[in-house]
Amino acid sequence: MSLSPEDLADLTLEIPIWTLQEYLSLALYSFYFYYFLTTLAEEVSTMWHQKRGTGKMLFFVNRYIPIAGIIQLILLEFRVHTVFTPKGCTALWIGTVVTAKATTIVSEVALLLCLYALLGASRRYLVLLLAVYTGLTLGGIIPQIGHGSEAASALPIDPIDEALGYACTWENEFTPAATAAYAAAGYVSLAKAVAISALAIAIFFVRYRNKTGTLIHIVRRDSGVQILSLTAIRLGGAITAALQLKLGFYNIPVAIVDGLITVLVPILSCRLLLNMRKSGDPIVRTIVSTLLFDPPRPGEDSEDDFDDGDDTDVSASPIEKARFAGLGRKKATALGVKEKGDIEGGDGRSGNLDGIEYV
């Protein structure tokens, strides 16, 4: 195998970048598996007893799909010192894209449902929110199909790639129409990420304005660390995706952002779902029990670490004793409650808890 001086100079510059990308990705992937193993007991105790529903499905997709995606990425991007056929490379590339898109969409849906629970608005706002999200998501995916089919085109293994230990060689030739559609889709995805970030900030502003306590208290109590981190990473990923044609596909900043999306986004999404499952806010617990999870089991503790800051005694709240309906069943109705928090009866009539109506 002989190389021209130009090719040798290019390899001399590119191989250190590829190696650093692999080390960064390996560190992030190792962290994900470490997190997975150390939180398996919490998953079993919190999620396995849940009935089949929206929250459980979102949690397990975010929990296990990234494992398949990481394995595929290792086979495609690391020096595994084996050779795949062009069809095998194409199938692996498509599988990687599908798992990445599935993880992103499920994480964003979980984030939107949790934001809606914090907002405590009527159901029509949820329908509007999901309709807008669906439109922006399809607007970001459909134009990329042509570019993706061209990107998945593999060639018989190149001697240089084989000598370096890589499994696939890519054609890397794109038509102008596919490139333009890819760029347009990137800006649609950027608009979606900006809209989600603005929604998250607006909801925390509303909750901070209507609740007592400091902003830090509100953020800690309402899973703000997970929500703000998720929105920030997704916004960063959307910015790099919109500018990727200018930045290039093989550089350290893009590799770092892609690694964070692959590893931290599903972790933060799962933590957000777990925290919302344990929320002590009566309105949030009502909506979460209706949309995501089963109602709290008798005697199950909520997150008492973050005091609500108002006069509601969460620990004594009859919300834990109320009957809730899951997604796809009738609307949740709390039991009748007196102003002092005593349960009037189990006939399902509307009640009032410190001025909060449950219907």
Secondary structure by P-SEA (a helix, b strand, c coil): ccccaaaaaaaaacaaaaaaaaaaaaaaaaaaaaaaaaaaaaaaaccccccccaaaaaaaaaccaaaaaaaaaaaccccccccccaaaaaaaaaaaaaaaaaaaaaaaaaaaaaaaaaacccaaaaaaaaaaaaaaaaaacccaaaaaaaaaccccccaaaaaacccccccccccaaaaaaaaaaaaaaaaaaaaaaaaaaaaaaaaaaaccccaaaaaaaaaaaaaaaaaaaaaaaaaaaaaccccccccaaaaaaaaaaacaaaaaaaaaaaaaaacccaaaaaaaaacccccccccccccccccccccccccccccccbbbbcccccccccccccccccccccccccccccccccc
